[in-house]
Amino acid sequence: MSLANTAILNSAPPARSPRPAFSPFESPETVDVLGFKLMSASLAKAAYWIANRAQAGISTQVSFLNAHCVNVARKDWRYRDSLTSADALLPDGSGIELAARMEGKVLGENLNGTDLFGPLCRCLAFRRIPVFFLGGREGVARDAAANAAAAHPGLKVAGTRNGYFSPREEDAVIRQINESGARVVFVAFGVPDQDVWIARVRHRLNAPVLLGVGGLLDFVSGRIPRAPLWMRRLGVEWVYRLKCEPQRMWRRYLVGNFSFVAYAAGRAFAPVRKRLVRRTDRSLARMVDIAASGAGLLALSPLLLATAAAIRLDSRGPVLFRQVRIGEDGQPFEMVKFRSMKVGGPSQDELRRASNDRDDGVTFKLKRDPRITAVGRFIRKYSIDELPQLWNVLKGDMSLVGPRPALPSEVEKYSPVERRRLKGKPGITCLWQISGRADLPFDRQVVLDVAYLKRRSVLLDLLILLKTPVAVLTARGAY
């Protein structure tokens, strides 16, 4: 056995005491990187945890994640599912560390299988936990087991088997492992086969701990030398692998590494890109609001003046109705609209007590409100009473499209879910205004408002604005 492979078997020994670092029933600390939950621990802690699980008989699938694994998982849903369902997913290599840094995350030690193998064998040998070596070409598992047993006196090798067997032979392989009494199985079929196989057959295996270790047995057996220590410390072990096996590894490392870095960078900067796109879209929406509200006030000035005169002639009181409403992030503002009700009529609380109309506990609407004037009924039906809110849009209190502004008394009754409709600037029109207006129950209005705020864009705003005239002319739910 070479000095390099002796180092693999004995590398990074755990603490002298065999006492567990934490309970086998505890879930190890994890860090989310690239959408995967990776164990964050030292080599010693990871080795103890795996050995503890084996000793306690807890069913455990351990997988490793490196740059190549991520590339494969992006294309293979079965492999991706097997990784996400693993009980422990260990970070393997400098690529994963780079991805974590891009996302502003901090991982524990590099828990690659080759470095972990030595500490884990020491724990298993100390506890006399039997191990099975499965995978590699003929003789690889046998040689790896012999080298491991020589380096770690007391390690119980329950059995070995090469990884080349047909589906018809699978039952015999499972029976061989079960009859061996192994409690830990090193499965070295390569990615993605090993992890998919473990996830599929783990319920049929008596061994509680199953590890998908890739090419580890080739290293341990001495068939493939490992990179010098200085290259491993610099995180460029892949360069040595490429030099040793250029024909087999060039696509994985030259093409794969570039693809992985591009993917990791894209994920890391996606939130920044999303914020930039959203900010740009909101700036464009504000420009549209200013231009459209200003032009609307000028173009509609004859209608605005005629409406003001009709209100003045119809009933006593001011032409405009001013009311405090709640805007974006719960900020109050004064909203203006044409007055459509008589001055000095019964209060809303009095009407609420006397009416059988819709009262959902938050909003209150009367189909035949006795306070509404004759002119008021007409301008409400065709939403003319809302036109002065173009001034609120021009000022920046409101937008052309957004959730309708609520009364402070209504907002006080909002649940946490309902308060989500305050996350955007209120508007003159909205999704539920073109979907039934006041006929829609309040909970449905909330659903549509929240859905709009999640998907809002200038294009969606334009679509709602185009549909608003149809909703106004049909007058459905206008009262």
C-alpha positions as a Python dict, from the first residue, in 0.01 Angstrom:
ca = {
    (1, 'M'): (0, 0, 0),
    (2, 'S'): (143, 340, -102),
    (3, 'L'): (216, 624, 138),
    (4, 'A'): (-53, 833, -33),
    (5, 'N'): (-319, 572, 26),
    (6, 'T'): (-202, 516, 383),
    (7, 'A'): (-267, 888, 434),
    (8, 'I'): (-620, 846, 298),
    (9, 'L'): (-697, 573, 547),
    (10, 'N'): (-551, 759, 845),
    (11, 'S'): (-628, 1122, 757),
    (12, 'A'): (-788, 1364, 1000),
    (13, 'P'): (-838, 1130, 1297),
    (14, 'P'): (-1118, 1216, 1536),
    (15, 'A'): (-1066, 1302, 1899),
    (16, 'R'): (-921, 1026, 2115),
    (17, 'S'): (-1238, 974, 2313),
    (18, 'P'): (-1498, 759, 2142),
    (19, 'R'): (-1774, 950, 2317),
    (20, 'P'): (-2033, 1077, 2067),
    (21, 'A'): (-2014, 1441, 1956),
    (22, 'F'): (-2394, 1453, 1960),
    (23, 'S'): (-2686, 1212, 1982),
    (24, 'P'): (-2755, 991, 1679),
    (25, 'F'): (-3118, 1100, 1708),
    (26, 'E'): (-3023, 1465, 1658),
    (27, 'S'): (-3043, 1616, 1314),
    (28, 'P'): (-2703, 1762, 1223),
    (29, 'E'): (-2676, 2135, 1160),
    (30, 'T'): (-2730, 2216, 794),
    (31, 'V'): (-2668, 2507, 558),
    (32, 'D'): (-2881, 2560, 247),
    (33, 'V'): (-2658, 2589, -60),
    (34, 'L'): (-2787, 2569, -419),
    (35, 'G'): (-3118, 2445, -282),
    (36, 'F'): (-2959, 2151, -95),
    (37, 'K'): (-2932, 2118, 283),
    (38, 'L'): (-2566, 2038, 350),
    (39, 'M'): (-2427, 1913, 679),
    (40, 'S'): (-2212, 2174, 849),
    (41, 'A'): (-1970, 1995, 1082),
    (42, 'S'): (-1611, 1887, 1129),
    (43, 'L'): (-1480, 1558, 993),
    (44, 'A'): (-1470, 1416, 1345),
    (45, 'K'): (-1830, 1514, 1421),
    (46, 'A'): (-1953, 1376, 1091),
    (47, 'A'): (-1769, 1047, 1151),
    (48, 'Y'): (-1907, 1016, 1505),
    (49, 'W'): (-2262, 1092, 1388),
    (50, 'I'): (-2251, 825, 1116),
    (51, 'A'): (-2101, 567, 1355),
    (52, 'N'): (-2359, 655, 1619),
    (53, 'R'): (-2642, 600, 1370),
    (54, 'A'): (-2500, 262, 1273),
    (55, 'Q'): (-2462, 157, 1636),
    (56, 'A'): (-2815, 273, 1720),
    (57, 'G'): (-2959, 95, 1413),
    (58, 'I'): (-3116, 410, 1267),
    (59, 'S'): (-3184, 389, 893),
    (60, 'T'): (-2956, 648, 732),
    (61, 'Q'): (-2865, 739, 375),
    (62, 'V'): (-2549, 947, 343),
    (63, 'S'): (-2470, 1119, 14),
    (64, 'F'): (-2203, 1361, -99),
    (65, 'L'): (-2248, 1674, -309),
    (66, 'N'): (-1978, 1816, -534),
    (67, 'A'): (-1986, 2027, -850),
    (68, 'H'): (-2035, 1724, -1074),
    (69, 'C'): (-2322, 1600, -856),
    (70, 'V'): (-2498, 1935, -891),
    (71, 'N'): (-2459, 1927, -1270),
    (72, 'V'): (-2606, 1577, -1285),
    (73, 'A'): (-2888, 1658, -1041),
    (74, 'R'): (-2997, 1951, -1259),
    (75, 'K'): (-3078, 1705, -1539),
    (76, 'D'): (-3179, 1389, -1350),
    (77, 'W'): (-3488, 1425, -1131),
    (78, 'R'): (-3447, 1077, -978),
    (79, 'Y'): (-3097, 1162, -862),
    (80, 'R'): (-3207, 1502, -734),
    (81, 'D'): (-3485, 1340, -534),
    (82, 'S'): (-3246, 1084, -386),
    (83, 'L'): (-3014, 1364, -272),
    (84, 'T'): (-3290, 1572, -115),
    (85, 'S'): (-3429, 1264, 63),
    (86, 'A'): (-3089, 1161, 204),
    (87, 'D'): (-3057, 1180, 582),
    (88, 'A'): (-2721, 1356, 549),
    (89, 'L'): (-2581, 1539, 247),
    (90, 'L'): (-2213, 1619, 287),
    (91, 'P'): (-2030, 1905, 108),
    (92, 'D'): (-1754, 1770, -112),
    (93, 'G'): (-1490, 1989, -272),
    (94, 'S'): (-1395, 2349, -339),
    (95, 'G'): (-1678, 2399, -588),
    (96, 'I'): (-1943, 2366, -317),
    (97, 'E'): (-1743, 2595, -88),
    (98, 'L'): (-1728, 2853, -369),
    (99, 'A'): (-2104, 2829, -424),
    (100, 'A'): (-2163, 2877, -50),
    (101, 'R'): (-1944, 3189, -47),
    (102, 'M'): (-2133, 3329, -347),
    (103, 'E'): (-2455, 3291, -149),
    (104, 'G'): (-2298, 3444, 162),
    (105, 'K'): (-2313, 3114, 352),
    (106, 'V'): (-2047, 2953, 574),
    (107, 'L'): (-2001, 2576, 569),
    (108, 'G'): (-1810, 2357, 811),
    (109, 'E'): (-1520, 2143, 693),
    (110, 'N'): (-1492, 1988, 350),
    (111, 'L'): (-1656, 1650, 419),
    (112, 'N'): (-1545, 1469, 104),
    (113, 'G'): (-1558, 1091, 122),
    (114, 'T'): (-1183, 1040, 87),
    (115, 'D'): (-1096, 1257, 388),
    (116, 'L'): (-1389, 1124, 592),
    (117, 'F'): (-1306, 760, 530),
    (118, 'G'): (-1014, 743, 775),
    (119, 'P'): (-1189, 900, 1076),
    (120, 'L'): (-1503, 697, 1009),
    (121, 'C'): (-1310, 368, 990),
    (122, 'R'): (-1142, 448, 1322),
    (123, 'C'): (-1484, 501, 1486),
    (124, 'L'): (-1624, 183, 1332),
    (125, 'A'): (-1319, -21, 1431),
    (126, 'F'): (-1334, 103, 1791),
    (127, 'R'): (-1699, -2, 1816),
    (128, 'R'): (-1655, -326, 1623),
    (129, 'I'): (-1924, -224, 1373),
    (130, 'P'): (-1911, -453, 1066),
    (131, 'V'): (-1871, -292, 722),
    (132, 'F'): (-1950, -408, 369),
    (133, 'F'): (-1764, -276, 61),
    (134, 'L'): (-1979, -275, -256),
    (135, 'G'): (-1869, -137, -591),
    (136, 'G'): (-1586, -90, -836),
    (137, 'R'): (-1446, -340, -1080),
    (138, 'E'): (-1356, -695, -984),
    (139, 'G'): (-1106, -694, -697),
    (140, 'V'): (-1135, -322, -614),
    (141, 'A'): (-1370, -367, -317),
    (142, 'R'): (-1164, -660, -189),
    (143, 'D'): (-836, -463, -204),
    (144, 'A'): (-997, -154, -50),
    (145, 'A'): (-1130, -363, 239),
    (146, 'A'): (-790, -526, 295),
    (147, 'N'): (-612, -188, 302),
    (148, 'A'): (-873, -39, 537),
    (149, 'A'): (-849, -336, 775),
    (150, 'A'): (-469, -314, 774),
    (151, 'A'): (-471, 58, 849),
    (152, 'H'): (-739, 30, 1119),
    (153, 'P'): (-685, -280, 1336),
    (154, 'G'): (-1019, -405, 1465),
    (155, 'L'): (-1220, -294, 1160),
    (156, 'K'): (-1466, -575, 1089),
    (157, 'V'): (-1505, -635, 716),
    (158, 'A'): (-1836, -820, 677),
    (159, 'G'): (-1797, -873, 304),
    (160, 'T'): (-1710, -731, -38),
    (161, 'R'): (-1869, -736, -382),
    (162, 'N'): (-1790, -566, -713),
    (163, 'G'): (-2045, -320, -848),
    (164, 'Y'): (-2108, -487, -1181),
    (165, 'F'): (-2425, -693, -1150),
    (166, 'S'): (-2740, -715, -1356),
    (167, 'P'): (-3092, -632, -1232),
    (168, 'R'): (-3153, -1006, -1221),
    (169, 'E'): (-2869, -1044, -970),
    (170, 'E'): (-2984, -762, -743),
    (171, 'D'): (-3180, -988, -507),
    (172, 'A'): (-2871, -1205, -455),
    (173, 'V'): (-2655, -899, -381),
    (174, 'I'): (-2906, -771, -125),
    (175, 'R'): (-2923, -1116, 32),
    (176, 'Q'): (-2542, -1132, 50),
    (177, 'I'): (-2526, -796, 231),
    (178, 'N'): (-2803, -891, 473),
    (179, 'E'): (-2650, -1229, 555),
    (180, 'S'): (-2311, -1067, 617),
    (181, 'G'): (-2444, -881, 921),
    (182, 'A'): (-2298, -551, 799),
    (183, 'R'): (-2427, -234, 966),
    (184, 'V'): (-2250, 7, 730),
    (185, 'V'): (-2231, -32, 350),
    (186, 'F'): (-1998, 172, 130),
    (187, 'V'): (-2169, 184, -212),
    (188, 'A'): (-1936, 286, -494),
    (189, 'F'): (-2134, 277, -820),
    (190, 'G'): (-2062, 638, -915),
    (191, 'V'): (-2304, 927, -966),
    (192, 'P'): (-2600, 908, -1008),
    (193, 'D'): (-2647, 529, -991),
    (194, 'Q'): (-2529, 474, -633),
    (195, 'D'): (-2759, 726, -463),
    (196, 'V'): (-3061, 632, -674),
    (197, 'W'): (-2998, 264, -594),
    (198, 'I'): (-2963, 332, -220),
    (199, 'A'): (-3285, 533, -213),
    (200, 'R'): (-3466, 255, -398),
    (201, 'V'): (-3349, -49, -197),
    (202, 'R'): (-3265, 89, 148),
    (203, 'H'): (-3586, -56, 293),
    (204, 'R'): (-3470, -403, 184),
    (205, 'L'): (-3127, -381, 346),
    (206, 'N'): (-3071, -473, 710),
    (207, 'A'): (-2765, -247, 731),
    (208, 'P'): (-2888, 82, 883),
    (209, 'V'): (-2621, 311, 730),
    (210, 'L'): (-2563, 331, 355),
    (211, 'L'): (-2307, 569, 205),
    (212, 'G'): (-2276, 655, -166),
    (213, 'V'): (-1900, 707, -196),
    (214, 'G'): (-1832, 736, -570),
    (215, 'G'): (-1474, 655, -663),
    (216, 'L'): (-1354, 621, -304),
    (217, 'L'): (-1281, 248, -330),
    (218, 'D'): (-1052, 309, -629),
    (219, 'F'): (-841, 542, -412),
    (220, 'V'): (-842, 317, -105),
    (221, 'S'): (-757, 8, -310),
    (222, 'G'): (-453, 184, -455),
    (223, 'R'): (-577, 159, -815),
    (224, 'I'): (-586, 539, -854),
    (225, 'P'): (-339, 766, -667),
    (226, 'R'): (-470, 1072, -491),
    (227, 'A'): (-344, 1424, -559),
    (228, 'P'): (-56, 1561, -347),
    (229, 'L'): (-157, 1727, -22),
    (230, 'W'): (-66, 2077, -143),
    (231, 'M'): (-308, 2044, -437),
    (232, 'R'): (-586, 1923, -207),
    (233, 'R'): (-529, 2218, 26),
    (234, 'L'): (-552, 2459, -267),
    (235, 'G'): (-876, 2296, -381),
    (236, 'V'): (-739, 2192, -722),
    (237, 'E'): (-737, 1815, -677),
    (238, 'W'): (-946, 1798, -995),
    (239, 'V'): (-643, 1916, -1196),
    (240, 'Y'): (-450, 1608, -1081),
    (241, 'R'): (-745, 1382, -1165),
    (242, 'L'): (-762, 1539, -1509),
    (243, 'K'): (-390, 1479, -1561),
    (244, 'C'): (-423, 1113, -1460),
    (245, 'E'): (-736, 1038, -1668),
    (246, 'P'): (-767, 1308, -1938),
    (247, 'Q'): (-987, 1111, -2177),
    (248, 'R'): (-1242, 1018, -1910),
    (249, 'M'): (-1237, 1337, -1707),
    (250, 'W'): (-1195, 1627, -1952),
    (251, 'R'): (-1568, 1684, -2008),
    (252, 'R'): (-1653, 1650, -1638),
    (253, 'Y'): (-1391, 1902, -1525),
    (254, 'L'): (-1335, 2143, -1815),
    (255, 'V'): (-1694, 2169, -1937),
    (256, 'G'): (-1863, 2068, -1610),
    (257, 'N'): (-1673, 2309, -1385),
    (258, 'F'): (-1751, 2604, -1612),
    (259, 'S'): (-2118, 2503, -1622),
    (260, 'F'): (-2128, 2465, -1243),
    (261, 'V'): (-1969, 2804, -1172),
    (262, 'A'): (-2209, 2973, -1415),
    (263, 'Y'): (-2506, 2801, -1251),
    (264, 'A'): (-2389, 2882, -897),
    (265, 'A'): (-2326, 3246, -991),
    (266, 'G'): (-2669, 3268, -1152),
    (267, 'R'): (-2837, 3138, -838),
    (268, 'A'): (-2630, 3358, -609),
    (269, 'F'): (-2705, 3675, -803),
    (270, 'A'): (-3068, 3587, -881),
    (271, 'P'): (-3204, 3784, -581),
    (272, 'V'): (-2998, 4088, -684),
    (273, 'R'): (-3118, 4057, -1042),
    (274, 'K'): (-3475, 4013, -925),
    (275, 'R'): (-3456, 4324, -706),
    (276, 'L'): (-3304, 4524, -993),
    (277, 'V'): (-3574, 4410, -1236),
    (278, 'R'): (-3844, 4484, -981),
    (279, 'R'): (-3700, 4829, -905),
    (280, 'T'): (-3678, 4909, -1276),
    (281, 'D'): (-4033, 4788, -1332),
    (282, 'R'): (-4166, 4996, -1042),
    (283, 'S'): (-3981, 5304, -1172),
    (284, 'L'): (-4135, 5251, -1513),
    (285, 'A'): (-4476, 5202, -1350),
    (286, 'R'): (-4435, 5534, -1167),
    (287, 'M'): (-4351, 5708, -1494),
    (288, 'V'): (-4667, 5560, -1648),
    (289, 'D'): (-4869, 5675, -1344),
    (290, 'I'): (-4744, 6033, -1374),
    (291, 'A'): (-4795, 6053, -1748),
    (292, 'A'): (-5137, 5885, -1749),
    (293, 'S'): (-5280, 6068, -1446),
    (294, 'G'): (-5160, 6405, -1571),
    (295, 'A'): (-5298, 6345, -1919),
    (296, 'G'): (-5618, 6200, -1772),
    (297, 'L'): (-5686, 6507, -1557),
    (298, 'L'): (-5644, 6732, -1860),
    (299, 'A'): (-5843, 6516, -2102),
    (300, 'L'): (-6126, 6454, -1856),
    (301, 'S'): (-6148, 6810, -1725),
    (302, 'P'): (-6483, 6875, -1905),
    (303, 'L'): (-6634, 6562, -1746),
    (304, 'L'): (-6485, 6654, -1409),
    (305, 'L'): (-6634, 7005, -1424),
    (306, 'A'): (-6974, 6875, -1537),
    (307, 'T'): (-6981, 6620, -1256),
    (308, 'A'): (-6887, 6886, -1002),
    (309, 'A'): (-7171, 7108, -1123),
    (310, 'A'): (-7424, 6819, -1111),
    (311, 'I'): (-7325, 6732, -754),
    (312, 'R'): (-7358, 7095, -648),
    (313, 'L'): (-7706, 7125, -804),
    (314, 'D'): (-7827, 6787, -671),
    (315, 'S'): (-7757, 6828, -300),
    (316, 'R'): (-7598, 7059, -52),
    (317, 'G'): (-7244, 6996, 61),
    (318, 'P'): (-6891, 6992, -84),
    (319, 'V'): (-6821, 6858, -433),
    (320, 'L'): (-6526, 6649, -318),
    (321, 'F'): (-6524, 6390, -43),
    (322, 'R'): (-6197, 6355, 147),
    (323, 'Q'): (-6126, 6054, 361),
    (324, 'V'): (-5822, 5904, 535),
    (325, 'R'): (-5726, 5570, 384),
    (326, 'I'): (-5439, 5329, 451),
    (327, 'G'): (-5172, 5312, 183),
    (328, 'E'): (-4854, 5116, 119),
    (329, 'D'): (-4691, 4962, 430),
    (330, 'G'): (-4979, 5088, 645),
    (331, 'Q'): (-4912, 5460, 586),
    (332, 'P'): (-5226, 5680, 601),
    (333, 'F'): (-5307, 5935, 331),
    (334, 'E'): (-5603, 6154, 233),
    (335, 'M'): (-5794, 6014, -63),
    (336, 'V'): (-6026, 6236, -270),
    (337, 'K'): (-6331, 6140, -472),
    (338, 'F'): (-6655, 6303, -585),
    (339, 'R'): (-6915, 6317, -308),
    (340, 'S'): (-7194, 6069, -383),
    (341, 'M'): (-7381, 6075, -51),
    (342, 'K'): (-7601, 6319, 135),
    (343, 'V'): (-7445, 6523, 412),
    (344, 'G'): (-7574, 6443, 761),
    (345, 'G'): (-7727, 6098, 688),
    (346, 'P'): (-7723, 5800, 926),
    (347, 'S'): (-7383, 5663, 1023),
    (348, 'Q'): (-7239, 5341, 882),
    (349, 'D'): (-7268, 5172, 1222),
    (350, 'E'): (-7639, 5256, 1234),
    (351, 'L'): (-7690, 5118, 884),
    (352, 'R'): (-7489, 4806, 967),
    (353, 'R'): (-7718, 4729, 1259),
    (354, 'A'): (-8033, 4785, 1052),
    (355, 'S'): (-7926, 4608, 731),
    (356, 'N'): (-7913, 4249, 614),
    (357, 'D'): (-7672, 4326, 328),
    (358, 'R'): (-7319, 4188, 299),
    (359, 'D'): (-7116, 4233, 613),
    (360, 'D'): (-6808, 4009, 627),
    (361, 'G'): (-6676, 4159, 948),
    (362, 'V'): (-6420, 4376, 768),
    (363, 'T'): (-6595, 4557, 483),
    (364, 'F'): (-6959, 4666, 471),
    (365, 'K'): (-7153, 4733, 150),
    (366, 'L'): (-7519, 4821, 96),
    (367, 'K'): (-7678, 4751, -241),
    (368, 'R'): (-7940, 5019, -172),
    (369, 'D'): (-7770, 5270, 53),
    (370, 'P'): (-8027, 5542, 148),
    (371, 'R'): (-7749, 5797, 184),
    (372, 'I'): (-7661, 5795, -188),
    (373, 'T'): (-7792, 6087, -395),
    (374, 'A'): (-7943, 6056, -744),
    (375, 'V'): (-7627, 6193, -906),
    (376, 'G'): (-7421, 5983, -669),
    (377, 'R'): (-7591, 5663, -783),
    (378, 'F'): (-7508, 5742, -1147),
    (379, 'I'): (-7143, 5838, -1090),
    (380, 'R'): (-7091, 5532, -867),
    (381, 'K'): (-7236, 5299, -1128),
    (382, 'Y'): (-6984, 5415, -1387),
    (383, 'S'): (-6700, 5484, -1138),
    (384, 'I'): (-6695, 5855, -1224),
    (385, 'D'): (-6675, 5927, -850),
    (386, 'E'): (-6325, 5771, -850),
    (387, 'L'): (-6178, 6004, -1114),
    (388, 'P'): (-6045, 6267, -866),
    (389, 'Q'): (-5812, 5994, -739),
    (390, 'L'): (-5602, 6069, -1046),
    (391, 'W'): (-5476, 6355, -829),
    (392, 'N'): (-5369, 6102, -563),
    (393, 'V'): (-5191, 5908, -837),
    (394, 'L'): (-5011, 6219, -958),
    (395, 'K'): (-4903, 6299, -601),
    (396, 'G'): (-4771, 5946, -550),
    (397, 'D'): (-5015, 5835, -277),
    (398, 'M'): (-5174, 5589, -515),
    (399, 'S'): (-5109, 5410, -843),
    (400, 'L'): (-5335, 5348, -1139),
    (401, 'V'): (-5338, 4976, -1051),
    (402, 'G'): (-5316, 4827, -705),
    (403, 'P'): (-5527, 4702, -414),
    (404, 'R'): (-5808, 4940, -329),
    (405, 'P'): (-5718, 5159, -27),
    (406, 'A'): (-5887, 5047, 294),
    (407, 'L'): (-6027, 5244, 585),
    (408, 'P'): (-5825, 5251, 911),
    (409, 'S'): (-6115, 5079, 1088),
    (410, 'E'): (-6103, 4796, 835),
    (411, 'V'): (-5726, 4754, 859),
    (412, 'E'): (-5753, 4718, 1237),
    (413, 'K'): (-5953, 4398, 1178),
    (414, 'Y'): (-5708, 4251, 926),
    (415, 'S'): (-5550, 3915, 994),
    (416, 'P'): (-5174, 3872, 921),
    (417, 'V'): (-5263, 3724, 581),
    (418, 'E'): (-5497, 4011, 497),
    (419, 'R'): (-5229, 4267, 589),
    (420, 'R'): (-5025, 4138, 297),
    (421, 'R'): (-5246, 4345, 66),
    (422, 'L'): (-5080, 4653, 221),
    (423, 'K'): (-4741, 4556, 71),
    (424, 'G'): (-4807, 4760, -242),
    (425, 'K'): (-4926, 5108, -333),
    (426, 'P'): (-5309, 5121, -351),
    (427, 'G'): (-5470, 5176, -690),
    (428, 'I'): (-5777, 5313, -866),
    (429, 'T'): (-5842, 4975, -1024),
    (430, 'C'): (-5729, 4621, -944),
    (431, 'L'): (-5781, 4256, -1025),
    (432, 'W'): (-6100, 4220, -825),
    (433, 'Q'): (-6238, 4543, -970),
    (434, 'I'): (-6239, 4378, -1312),
    (435, 'S'): (-6359, 4044, -1170),
    (436, 'G'): (-6686, 4141, -1003),
    (437, 'R'): (-6609, 4449, -790),
    (438, 'A'): (-6817, 4463, -471),
    (439, 'D'): (-6997, 4136, -552),
    (440, 'L'): (-6680, 3947, -456),
    (441, 'P'): (-6647, 3852, -88),
    (442, 'F'): (-6363, 4017, 99),
    (443, 'D'): (-6154, 3701, 134),
    (444, 'R'): (-6162, 3660, -244),
    (445, 'Q'): (-6056, 4023, -285),
    (446, 'V'): (-5759, 3956, -58),
    (447, 'V'): (-5655, 3651, -262),
    (448, 'L'): (-5663, 3851, -585),
    (449, 'D'): (-5476, 4147, -430),
    (450, 'V'): (-5199, 3928, -288),
    (451, 'A'): (-5171, 3740, -618),
    (452, 'Y'): (-5137, 4071, -802),
    (453, 'L'): (-4865, 4199, -567),
    (454, 'K'): (-4662, 3880, -622),
    (455, 'R'): (-4684, 3902, -1001),
    (456, 'R'): (-4718, 4275, -1061),
    (457, 'S'): (-4548, 4423, -1361),
    (458, 'V'): (-4609, 4703, -1606),
    (459, 'L'): (-4753, 4453, -1855),
    (460, 'L'): (-4998, 4317, -1598),
    (461, 'D'): (-5097, 4674, -1506),
    (462, 'L'): (-5166, 4755, -1871),
    (463, 'L'): (-5379, 4441, -1905),
    (464, 'I'): (-5588, 4537, -1601),
    (465, 'L'): (-5626, 4894, -1730),
    (466, 'L'): (-5746, 4765, -2067),
    (467, 'K'): (-6010, 4546, -1898),
    (468, 'T'): (-6128, 4818, -1657),
    (469, 'P'): (-6354, 5006, -1908),
    (470, 'V'): (-6543, 4682, -1978),
    (471, 'A'): (-6600, 4628, -1605),
    (472, 'V'): (-6715, 4989, -1568),
    (473, 'L'): (-6961, 4974, -1859),
    (474, 'T'): (-7116, 4645, -1747),
    (475, 'A'): (-7148, 4796, -1396),
    (476, 'R'): (-7136, 4452, -1231),
    (477, 'G'): (-7095, 4485, -856),
    (478, 'A'): (-7113, 4867, -869),
    (479, 'Y'): (-7302, 4998, -566),
}
